[in-house]
Amino acid sequence: MAEIKYEITESIGKLSESPKGWNKELNLVSWNGKEPKYDLRDWAPDHEKMGKGITLTKEELQALKDILNGMEL
């Protein structure tokens, strides 16, 4: 399996912390040298390991924001 390279270009915010110390974070991440995308996933404290997550373009993030703004929470 090929190595996945990533660079967190901007840390936007932490949503939560798990009992094992991992943080669910929203970051701007460049994957394999490509244009950075918004990324939501769990990260180990040192950012050396990560859990499964999702990446979103700016347009997808805006659409998600619009959906969330329309919800009653």
C-alpha positions as CSV (number, residue, x, y, z in Angstrom):
1,M,0.0,0.0,0.0
2,A,1.3,3.4,-0.9
3,E,2.2,5.9,1.9
4,I,-0.3,8.7,2.3
5,K,1.3,12.1,2.8
6,Y,-0.5,14.9,4.5
7,E,0.1,18.4,5.8
8,I,-2.3,20.2,8.1
9,T,-2.1,23.7,6.6
10,E,-4.6,25.3,9.0
11,S,-6.0,24.1,12.3
12,I,-9.6,25.4,12.4
13,G,-11.0,23.9,15.6
14,K,-11.4,21.0,18.0
15,L,-14.9,19.6,18.4
16,S,-14.3,17.0,21.1
17,E,-11.8,14.8,22.9
18,S,-12.2,11.0,23.3
19,P,-11.3,9.2,26.6
20,K,-8.2,7.9,24.9
21,G,-7.0,11.5,24.2
22,W,-7.7,11.7,20.5
23,N,-9.3,14.9,19.2
24,K,-12.1,15.3,16.6
25,E,-10.9,18.3,14.6
26,L,-11.8,20.4,11.6
27,N,-8.6,21.3,9.7
28,L,-7.5,22.3,6.3
29,V,-5.4,19.4,5.0
30,S,-3.3,18.9,1.9
31,W,-3.4,15.2,0.9
32,N,-0.5,13.8,-1.2
33,G,0.5,17.4,-2.2
34,K,-2.9,18.3,-3.6
35,E,-4.9,21.4,-3.0
36,P,-6.0,21.6,0.7
37,K,-9.5,20.5,1.6
38,Y,-11.5,20.9,4.8
39,D,-11.1,17.7,6.8
40,L,-13.1,16.4,9.7
41,R,-11.6,13.4,11.6
42,D,-10.1,12.1,14.8
43,W,-6.4,12.7,15.4
44,A,-3.9,11.4,17.9
45,P,-2.5,14.1,20.1
46,D,0.7,14.3,18.0
47,H,-1.1,14.2,14.6
48,E,0.9,11.1,13.7
49,K,-2.1,8.8,13.6
50,M,-5.6,9.5,12.4
51,G,-9.0,7.9,12.3
52,K,-11.5,7.7,9.4
53,G,-12.9,11.0,8.4
54,I,-14.3,13.1,5.5
55,T,-12.9,15.8,3.3
56,L,-15.0,18.6,1.9
57,T,-14.4,21.3,-0.7
58,K,-15.2,24.9,0.1
59,E,-18.5,24.5,-1.7
60,E,-19.4,21.3,0.1
61,L,-18.5,22.9,3.5
62,Q,-20.7,25.9,2.6
63,A,-23.6,23.6,1.7
64,L,-23.2,21.7,5.0
65,K,-23.2,25.1,6.8
66,D,-26.4,26.1,5.1
67,I,-28.0,22.7,6.1
68,L,-26.9,23.1,9.7
69,N,-28.1,26.7,9.9
70,G,-31.5,25.5,8.9
71,M,-31.8,22.8,11.6
72,E,-33.4,23.2,15.0
73,L,-31.0,21.9,17.5
